[in-house]
């Protein structure tokens, strides 16, 4: 299979790479996929506004201009861009205390965050930082999204019970809900239970049935017919029409920017990781090329579109992408069809939304949160890699108990620590040939010799300041107290793709120590880009005759020297 990641080679600013070329026979399937996505995603994105703390209509706005911009300028033919629970949760956490939830000032700050996230994404595109998405491991992403799911689900309990709730953190919200259990609104609870039953029942029958849409439409009809607004909170008037294109009205200051930068950066990291992972997975599934840099441009422009249209940050959505794929969509044309349907809803169908009970959205969001809790992946991680499970669990607990922003920062740190840990203590090996000329890797504690007096030591990582001392200690141990006495020590450098200054110094010291013991240090299978030793002058130190192309060359040279020295 060819690699899914490519760089665009066309000049200028190509558009519609995610749509063209398209076969005429595929167009009907794209329209059906777009209709399906709209039916499934409209109630979902309205639910995301409860997480973000913005008016319901802003959820619809995320499916309009931002989606169109990504469809035009992104490279992925599959990635669906729109509102997302993880970035919505980060937004709510970052704006907590800065403005009243749902107020004009709050919405304006959410718009500013969309612009700032776009700025980070475009900066990442300009300086080629798309690769940073690879530094958020699957393990910490599972833990992070599981924590977000728990936080989101628990945060909707008050809405489903029809109580005010309260508190900022997850634990304080739970405590507030428990104190208000005597004030439960029976109408709200019954509505929420009915919505959950419809959505879960439809999902059991077929995932293609728009259970959320059926539940929402049914709840609106019952609310209108039975005048439920007298008994439980409803959304009220929802503005229709196109979003106004404008810049946010805020009191700009460096203090405000400094307060928002951590939140915008956390959003950018999640967008980078989640969108790149989704695009890469589907490009590999269909053996199609995609460009992370081009997607970064599309995501940056999509968030600029979100800011200009007065809504919150958008992200590549794995769940919506799967919705389109399951419905037969294979290009961004499905996303454009979805946007056209949302446009019709905004122009003609916002009136009925006024009758929607708030408990309906709470129930929809509650299920969204449960879907994010990936217990199956957590179980597999526990079974296959216990240390990584604890990383995922710590990340999830940080999100739930402390906050989403802190959780994503911890996720980044833990990913980097995990990466560093693997290189800090590499599992090196000793090599021994068999009778067929095949070399076998054996543990270090065997102290096995390839030939009497010859040890072949494979270092399995790039050599840098943190692991160079391990190399020195292992080489010293190999040189002491072995029988027969060591004459040659061969460093198999086939896995070493870089040597930093500290490691070069350690190599010099190790060479000198071995030389004092009468042991010759030789090097085999050095990569071409590492073989230029002019920076550290290792070839002058070791001698040009100390470098060999293959391990067999080392064996042959050692035998010649041994034979020549034998009387």
C-alpha positions in Angstrom: 0.0 0.0 0.0 1.3 3.4 -0.8 1.8 6.0 1.9 -1.2 8.2 2.6 0.7 11.3 3.5 1.9 13.3 0.6 2.8 16.9 -0.3 0.8 18.7 -2.9 2.9 19.3 -5.9 0.5 21.6 -7.8 1.2 25.3 -7.9 -0.9 28.2 -6.7 -3.8 27.5 -4.3 -5.7 24.5 -5.6 -9.3 24.2 -4.4 -11.8 21.3 -4.2 -9.0 18.7 -3.9 -11.5 16.8 -1.6 -14.2 16.8 -4.3 -12.5 16.5 -7.6 -12.2 14.3 -9.5 -15.6 12.6 -9.0 -17.4 10.1 -11.0 -21.0 11.0 -12.1 -22.1 7.6 -10.8 -20.9 8.6 -7.3 -22.9 11.9 -7.1 -26.2 10.3 -6.0 -24.4 8.5 -3.1 -22.8 11.8 -2.1 -26.2 13.5 -1.9 -27.6 10.7 0.2 -24.6 10.8 2.5 -25.0 14.6 2.8 -28.7 14.2 3.7 -27.8 11.5 6.3 -25.1 13.7 7.8 -27.4 16.6 8.1 -30.1 14.5 9.8 -27.7 13.0 12.3 -25.5 16.0 12.9 -28.0 18.9 13.2 -29.3 17.8 16.7 -25.7 16.8 17.6 -24.2 20.2 16.9 -27.1 21.9 18.7 -26.1 19.8 21.7 -22.5 20.9 21.4 -23.7 24.4 22.1 -24.7 23.3 25.6 -21.2 22.1 26.1 -19.7 25.3 24.7 -22.2 27.6 26.5 -23.2 29.4 23.3 -26.7 30.0 21.7 -28.2 27.0 19.9 -28.1 28.7 16.5 -24.3 28.9 16.7 -24.2 25.1 16.4 -25.9 25.4 13.0 -23.5 28.1 12.0 -20.6 25.6 12.4 -22.1 23.5 9.6 -22.3 26.3 7.2 -19.3 28.6 6.2 -16.6 26.6 8.1 -17.7 23.3 6.5 -17.7 24.9 3.0 -14.3 26.5 3.4 -12.7 23.2 4.4 -14.4 21.4 1.6 -12.9 23.9 -0.8 -9.4 24.2 0.6 -8.7 21.0 2.5 -7.0 18.0 0.9 -8.8 15.1 2.7 -11.7 13.7 0.7 -13.3 12.3 3.9 -12.7 14.5 6.9 -15.9 16.2 8.1 -15.3 19.5 9.8 -17.7 21.0 12.3 -18.4 21.5 16.0 -16.7 19.0 18.2 -17.3 18.0 21.9 -13.6 18.1 22.9 -12.9 21.6 21.6 -16.3 22.8 22.9 -15.4 21.5 26.3 -12.0 23.2 26.2 -13.7 26.5 25.1 -16.1 26.3 28.1 -13.3 25.6 30.5 -11.2 28.5 29.1 -14.0 31.1 29.2 -15.3 30.1 32.7 -15.2 33.2 34.8 -14.4 35.6 32.0 -18.0 36.2 31.0 -21.6 35.0 31.8 -22.3 31.8 29.9 -24.4 32.5 26.8 -24.1 36.3 27.0 -23.0 38.5 24.0 -19.6 39.0 25.7 -19.2 35.2 26.1 -20.1 34.6 22.4 -17.7 37.3 21.4 -14.9 35.7 23.4 -15.7 32.3 21.8 -15.4 34.0 18.4 -12.0 35.5 19.4 -10.9 32.0 20.3 -11.9 30.7 16.9 -9.7 33.4 15.3 -6.8 32.6 17.6 -7.0 28.9 17.0 -7.1 29.7 13.2 -3.9 31.7 13.7 -2.1 28.9 15.5 -3.2 26.5 12.7 -2.0 28.7 9.9 1.2 29.4 11.8 1.7 25.6 12.1 1.1 25.4 8.3 3.7 28.1 7.5 6.5 26.6 9.6 5.6 23.0 8.8 4.5 21.9 12.2 1.9 19.4 11.0 4.1 16.6 12.3 3.4 17.7 15.9 0.1 15.9 15.6 2.1 12.7 15.8 3.3 13.6 19.3 -0.1 13.0 20.9 -0.1 9.3 21.2 -3.2 7.2 20.7 -3.0 6.3 24.4 -3.3 9.8 25.7 -5.9 10.7 23.2 -8.0 7.8 24.4 -7.5 8.9 28.0 -8.2 12.6 27.1 -11.4 11.9 25.2 -12.6 9.5 27.8 -12.1 12.2 30.5 -14.0 14.7 28.3 -16.8 12.2 27.9 -17.2 11.7 31.6 -17.1 15.4 32.2 -19.6 16.1 29.4 -22.0 13.4 30.4 -22.1 14.3 34.1 -22.5 18.0 33.2 -25.8 17.2 31.5 -27.5 15.4 34.5 -28.9 18.7 35.8 -30.5 19.5 32.5 -32.1 16.1 32.2 -33.5 16.4 35.7 -34.8 19.9 35.1 -32.8 21.5 38.0 -30.5 24.5 38.0 -27.4 22.6 38.9 -24.3 24.6 39.7 -20.6 24.6 40.3 -17.7 24.9 37.9 -15.7 21.6 38.3 -17.1 18.1 37.7 -17.1 17.2 41.4 -18.8 20.5 42.4 -21.5 19.9 39.7 -22.2 16.5 41.0 -22.5 17.8 44.6 -24.8 20.6 43.4 -27.0 18.0 41.6 -27.2 15.8 44.7 -28.3 18.8 46.8 -31.1 19.6 44.4 -32.6 16.1 43.9 -35.7 17.2 45.8 -36.4 19.8 43.0 -36.5 17.3 40.1 -38.9 18.4 37.3 -40.9 15.3 36.4 -41.7 16.6 32.9 -38.0 17.2 32.1 -37.0 13.8 33.4 -39.7 12.1 31.4 -38.8 14.0 28.3 -35.1 13.1 28.7 -35.9 9.4 29.3 -38.1 9.3 26.2 -35.4 10.9 24.1 -32.8 8.5 25.4 -35.1 5.6 24.6 -35.8 6.7 21.0 -32.1 7.3 20.2 -30.8 4.1 21.8 -33.7 2.1 20.3 -33.0 3.5 16.8 -29.3 2.7 17.2 -30.0 -0.9 18.2 -32.1 -1.3 15.0 -29.7 0.4 12.7 -27.1 3.1 13.0 -28.3 4.6 9.8 -31.6 5.5 11.4 -31.4 9.2 12.5 -32.6 8.5 16.1 -31.6 11.9 17.4 -33.4 13.7 14.6 -36.6 11.6 15.2 -36.4 12.3 19.0 -35.8 16.0 18.5 -38.6 16.5 16.0 -41.0 14.4 18.1 -40.1 16.3 21.2 -40.7 19.7 19.4 -44.1 18.4 18.2 -45.2 17.2 21.6 -43.9 20.4 23.3 -46.0 22.5 20.8 -49.1 20.3 21.0 -49.1 19.9 24.8 -47.7 23.4 25.5 -44.9 21.9 27.6 -43.3 25.3 27.9 -45.6 25.8 30.9 -44.0 22.9 32.8 -40.3 22.8 31.8 -37.7 25.0 30.3 -37.6 25.3 26.5 -35.2 27.0 24.1 -37.3 30.0 23.2 -36.9 32.0 20.0 -34.0 31.0 17.8 -32.9 33.6 15.3 -33.1 32.5 11.7 -31.5 33.7 8.5 -27.8 33.9 7.5 -25.1 34.6 10.1 -23.8 38.2 10.1 -20.3 38.5 8.8 -18.5 40.7 11.4 -15.5 40.9 13.7 -16.2 40.3 17.4 -16.9 43.3 19.6 -14.5 43.0 22.5 -12.3 45.2 24.5 -8.9 44.2 23.0 -6.0 44.2 25.4 -2.8 42.2 25.9 -4.3 40.9 29.2 -7.2 39.4 27.3 -5.0 37.8 24.7 -2.7 36.3 27.4 -5.8 34.9 29.2 -7.0 33.2 26.0 -3.7 32.0 24.5 -3.5 28.8 26.6 -7.1 27.9 25.6 -6.5 28.6 21.9 -3.3 26.6 21.9 -5.0 23.6 23.6 -7.7 23.7 21.0 -5.1 23.9 18.2 -3.3 20.8 19.6 -6.6 18.8 19.7 -7.5 19.9 16.2 -4.0 19.0 14.9 -4.1 15.5 16.5 -7.7 14.6 16.0 -8.0 15.9 12.4 -4.7 14.5 11.2 -5.4 11.1 12.8 -8.9 10.9 11.1 -7.7 12.1 7.7 -4.7 9.6 7.8 -7.0 6.7 8.7 -9.4 7.2 5.9 -6.8 8.1 3.3 -5.1 4.8 4.2 -8.4 2.9 4.1 -9.0 4.0 0.5 -5.3 4.3 -0.6 -5.7 8.0 -1.3 -3.1 10.8 -0.9 -3.6 13.6 1.5 -1.5 16.5 2.7 -1.4 17.4 6.4 -0.2 20.9 5.4 -3.1 21.4 3.0 -5.5 20.2 5.7 -4.0 22.7 8.2 -4.7 25.4 5.7 -8.3 24.2 5.3 -8.8 23.9 9.1 -7.3 27.4 9.6 -9.6 29.0 7.0 -12.6 27.0 8.4 -12.0 28.6 11.8 -11.6 32.0 10.3 -15.0 31.4 8.7 -16.3 30.3 12.1 -15.1 33.6 13.6 -16.5 35.8 10.9 -19.9 34.0 11.1 -20.1 34.4 14.9 -19.7 30.9 16.0 -17.1 28.8 18.0 -14.1 26.8 17.0 -14.5 23.8 14.6 -12.5 20.6 14.3 -12.2 17.5 12.3 -14.8 15.1 13.7 -14.2 11.3 13.7 -17.8 10.5 14.4 -19.2 12.7 11.6 -16.6 11.4 9.2 -17.7 7.8 10.1 -21.4 8.9 9.5 -20.6 10.0 6.0 -18.5 6.9 5.2 -21.2 4.6 6.5 -23.7 6.3 4.3 -21.6 5.9 1.2 -20.0 9.3 0.9 -16.5 9.3 -0.5 -15.8 13.0 -1.2 -16.4 16.5 0.3 -19.4 16.9 -1.9 -21.4 15.2 0.9 -20.2 18.1 3.2 -21.4 20.7 0.7 -24.8 19.0 0.5 -25.0 19.0 4.3 -24.2 22.8 4.3 -27.0 23.4 1.8 -29.5 21.6 4.0 -28.4 23.6 7.0 -28.9 26.8 5.0 -32.5 25.8 4.3 -33.0 25.1 8.0 -31.6 28.5 9.0 -33.8 30.2 6.4 -37.1 28.4 7.0 -37.1 26.1 10.0 -35.7 27.9 13.1 -39.2 28.8 14.3 -40.2 25.3 15.6 -36.9 25.1 17.5 -38.4 27.6 20.1 -40.5 24.7 21.4 -37.7 22.3 22.0 -37.4 21.4 25.7 -33.9 22.0 27.0 -33.9 18.5 28.5 -33.9 17.2 24.9 -30.5 18.7 24.2 -29.2 17.6 27.6 -30.1 14.0 26.7 -28.5 14.2 23.3 -25.3 15.7 24.8 -25.4 13.0 27.6 -25.2 10.3 24.9 -22.5 12.2 23.1 -20.5 12.1 26.3 -21.1 8.4 26.8 -19.9 7.7 23.2 -16.6 9.5 24.0 -15.9 7.1 26.9 -13.8 4.5 25.2 -13.7 1.7 27.8 -12.9 -1.0 25.1 -9.7 0.9 24.1 -8.8 1.4 27.8 -9.3 -2.3 28.4 -7.1 -3.2 25.4 -4.4 -0.8 26.5 -4.5 -2.3 30.0 -4.1 -5.8 28.6 -1.4 -5.0 26.0 0.7 -2.2 27.6 0.1 -1.7 31.4 2.4 1.4 31.7 0.5 3.2 28.9 -2.8 2.4 30.5 -1.8 4.4 33.6 -0.8 7.3 31.3 -4.3 7.2 29.8 -6.0 6.9 33.1 -4.1 9.8 34.7 -5.0 11.9 31.7 -8.7 11.0 32.0 -8.7 11.8 35.7 -6.9 15.1 35.2 -9.7 16.1 32.7 -12.5 15.0 35.1 -11.1 16.3 38.4 -9.1 19.4 37.3 -10.1 20.6 33.9 -10.0 20.0 30.2 -7.2 22.5 29.5 -5.0 21.0 32.1 -5.9 17.6 30.7 -4.7 18.4 27.2 -1.5 20.0 28.6 -0.8 16.9 30.7 -1.6 14.7 27.6 1.1 16.6 25.6 3.6 16.3 28.5 2.9 12.6 29.0 3.2 11.8 25.3 6.6 13.5 25.2 7.7 11.8 28.4 6.6 8.4 27.0 8.5 9.1 23.8 11.6 10.2 25.7 11.4 7.2 28.0 11.6 4.8 25.1 14.8 6.4 23.8 16.2 7.0 27.2 16.4 3.3 28.0 16.7 1.5 24.7 16.6 -2.2 24.7 20.1 -3.0 23.2 21.3 -6.4 22.3 24.2 -8.6 21.5 24.4 -10.3 18.1 25.5 -13.8 17.4 25.6 -15.5 14.0 24.4 -19.1 13.4 25.7 -21.6 10.9 23.7 -20.1 8.1 25.1 -16.6 8.4 21.9 -15.2 10.1 22.5 -12.9 13.0 20.3 -13.3 16.2 19.7 -10.7 18.8 20.3 -11.9 22.4 19.9 -10.1 25.8 22.7 -8.0 27.1 23.1 -10.2 30.2 24.1 -13.2 28.1 27.5 -11.5 27.3 27.6 -13.7 24.3 30.5 -13.4 21.8 30.1 -13.6 18.1 33.5 -15.2 17.9 36.0 -15.8 20.7 37.2 -12.3 21.6 34.7 -10.5 19.4 31.4 -8.9 20.7 28.9 -7.3 18.4 26.8 -4.8 20.3 23.7 -3.3 18.7 22.5 0.1 20.0 18.8 0.4 19.1 18.2 4.1 19.2 19.6 7.4 18.0 22.5 8.3 20.4 22.0 11.4 22.5 22.8 12.9 25.8 20.2 11.0 27.8 21.1 7.5 26.6 24.8 7.8 25.9 25.8 6.9 29.5 23.8 3.7 29.1 25.9 2.8 26.1 29.1 3.6 28.0 28.0 1.5 31.0 27.0 -1.5 28.9 30.2 -1.4 26.9 32.3 -1.2 30.1 30.4 -4.2 31.5 31.0 -6.2 28.3 34.8 -5.4 28.4 35.3 -6.6 32.0 35.6 -10.1 33.3 34.7 -12.1 30.1 36.3 -15.2 28.9 38.0 -15.4 26.5 39.3 -11.8 27.0 37.8 -9.3 24.6 39.9 -8.1 21.7 37.4 -6.4 19.5 34.1 -4.7 20.3 31.9 -3.9 17.3 29.2 -1.2 17.6 26.4 -2.2 15.2 25.1 1.3 14.3 22.3 0.3 11.9 19.6 1.8 14.2 21.6 5.0 15.0 20.2 7.8 12.9 21.9 10.6 14.8 24.7 11.3 17.3 24.6 14.5 19.3 27.6 16.3 20.8 27.2 14.7 24.3 27.0 11.2 22.8 30.1 11.9 20.6 32.0 12.9 23.7 30.9 9.7 25.4 32.0 7.7 22.4 35.5 9.4 22.6 35.8 8.5 26.3 34.6 5.0 25.7 37.1 4.5 22.8 39.9 5.7 25.1 38.9 3.4 27.9 38.7 0.4 25.6 42.1 1.3 24.1 43.7 1.3 27.5 42.5 -2.2 28.0 43.8 -3.3 24.6 40.4 -3.6 23.1 39.7 -2.3 19.6 36.4 -0.5 19.0 35.0 -0.8 15.5 31.7 0.4 13.9 29.5 -1.4 11.4 26.5 -0.5 9.2 26.6 3.2 9.8 23.8 5.1 8.0 24.9 7.3 5.1 23.8 10.6 6.7 25.5 9.6 10.0 28.7 8.5 8.3 29.9 12.0 7.8 32.0 12.2 10.9 33.7 15.5 10.0 31.8 17.3 12.7 33.1 15.2 15.5 36.2 13.8 13.8 35.4 10.3 14.9 37.0 8.7 11.9 40.3 10.4 12.8 39.9 9.1 16.3 38.9 5.5 15.6 40.8 5.3 12.3 39.2 4.8 8.9 39.9 1.1 9.0 37.5 0.9 12.0 34.4 1.3 9.9 32.7 -1.6 8.1 29.8 -1.8 5.7 28.4 -5.2 7.0 28.8 -7.4 10.1 30.3 -10.1 7.8 33.0 -7.7 6.9 33.8 -7.2 10.6 33.9 -11.0 11.1 36.3 -11.4 8.1 38.6 -8.6 9.3 38.7 -10.0 12.8 39.6 -13.5 11.6 42.4 -12.1 9.4 43.8 -10.2 12.3 43.5 -13.2 14.6 45.1 -15.5 12.1 47.9 -13.0 11.5 48.7 -12.7 15.2 48.6 -16.5 15.8 52.2 -18.0 15.8 
